[in-house]
Amino acid sequence: MRRFTQAEVDEVAPRLRTPQEALAWALGELHPRIAKASSLGAEDSVIIHMMAAIRRDVRLITLDTGRLNEETYAMMATMEKRYGVRFEVVYPDAREVSDMVNARGINLFYESVENRVMCCGVRKVDPLRRALAGLDAWITGIRSEQTENRRGASVLEIDARNGGILKVNPLVSWTRDDVWSFIRENGIPYHPLLDRGYRSIGCEPCTRAVPEGGGERDGRWWWEGGAGGKECGLHMEHGA
Ligand code: SF4
């Protein structure tokens, strides 16, 4: 088990000037106890492409909440074939899901914020926490411009919510345009829903297309109203 101090993070982070430098450093230091957590969004396509250029035996974790779009499963298969990788698919605890929906209904998330947070906890946050428990670091696709909660993110962070492991955010300073330029210049596969107005990829009942000019996370949990947050709990350490 390896844990970084804040002093080490502060010493290393300024040297990681590009996403490729951040990934090369992280994989060189921490493979195989480091994994990319992926929902198959545009940022994930970019990072998987960059990781596969460094080494082919990278570890990729994805959560199958049981409520994903069919296109997401197809996208996993596309990325596996293109890059010769294999996703480690993490599932929620079957008994917890069963108890939750039997008590509160199959589409409980539409009924209250409490129900939605519970569903995200059972289907996403808890399974991810279990998956990260054996790691020294994880890699995310978060960008600081995505939400208010992510503005304080930096390329390396100590993830206190997940046992103090290192959180590596290689695209933290990239804009949406940076992501799409890189995808197009390199012919990288991307999730088909992103051509249909989706700005992020999540569960099918809780994610929808965003009108032109809308925010990065406006397609999430739209029935709850409000703005700024739009987090499921996976990245809540920046003030949410
Ligand atoms: S996004 Fe919706 S379906 Fe998916 S875990 Fe959260 S509440 Fe449940």
Residues whose N, C-alpha, C, O or C-beta is under 5 A from the ligand:
A	BS01	SF4	T65 R67 F109 R116 C119 C120 R123 K124 C203 C206
